[in-house]
Amino acid sequence: MRAIWSGAVSFGLVSVPVKLYAATTNHDIRFHQVHGADGGRIRYKRTCTVCGEEVEYADIVKGYETEDGELIMLTEPDLESLPSATGHEIDVIEFVPAEQIDPILFDKTYYLEPESKAAKPYALLRDALTETDRMAVVKVSLRQRETLALLRVRGKTILLQTMLWPDEVREPDFDILDADVELRPQERQMAASLVESLGADFDPTAFNDEYRDAVVALIAAKRTTGEARPTPVPAAAADEGDSMTDLLTALQRSVEAARSSSGETRGRPAASSKDQKAQSASEDEKPAARKRTRKPA
């Protein structure tokens, strides 16, 4: 696998240098549109629906259509004026019970690999999450956008699970579910018996994509007239980890800081390790509170 991001998990004064890897991949068969007569690829021209002329890429800007049909155009300077997040730190905001997280909020999953010198604090965070049955709510900057995410454990690996924002989850609006439905005890018992009869331990390897398998077999049968063009995989970029503080000392100071701030509003993000270092250098300088609002798209 090739790392797509590198940075550090920061909880309290403990910093864990990590690399980020995509945990899943899509194996769907992708087709190109080609000319049936000679196999040439089909290309599309960028044309304007108003004047009908072909438009150069440099002349294209982004446009947003409002609900009342008004078109708002945004130029590159407009987009550059928006705040962008480019940090390389995964800041732990809070640790929450795992059962409080609705899986509908899950988006994409990534593996976190510790740097060689970060194996111990990585294992410490992993075991702490497992033993307390909690997940860490974090904020991380990926592709210049700050996103809400979770740190959760799978086997020996800590996963970074990006999440949807609450307003991106649609609420069901089915009137039929509000109607009274009479279920007889016999029907309930029969349904429960059916569930029990089909009960099993879930094994995802027992299932396969039959449609994809059929497409692969069909392509294999037609390979006599085709050709393969493998794409080389780029080499992973070299990365250097940050220096780490003494683990036990950092943990003790983090616990003391958490206890001293126990009177603050619940859910307010704790100061990052960078903020606490700045505070120790100057007691008169207070770190800015981290806002927990959604960044504009």
ABEGO torsion letter per residue (X at the ends): XBBABBBBBBBEABBBBBBBBBABBBABBBBBBBBAAAGBBBBBBBBBAAAGBBBBAAABBBBBBBAAGBBBBBBAAAAAABBBBABABBBBABBBBAAABBAAABBBBBBBBBBAAAAAAAAAAAAAAAAAGBBBBBBBBBGGBBBBBBBBBBEABBBBBBBBBAAABBBBBBAAAABBBBBBAAAAAAAAAAAAAABBBBBAAABBBAAAAAAAAAAAAAAAABBBBBBBBBBBBBBBBBBBBBAAAAAAAAAAAAAAAAABBBGBBBBBAAAAAAAAABAABBBBBBBBBBBBX
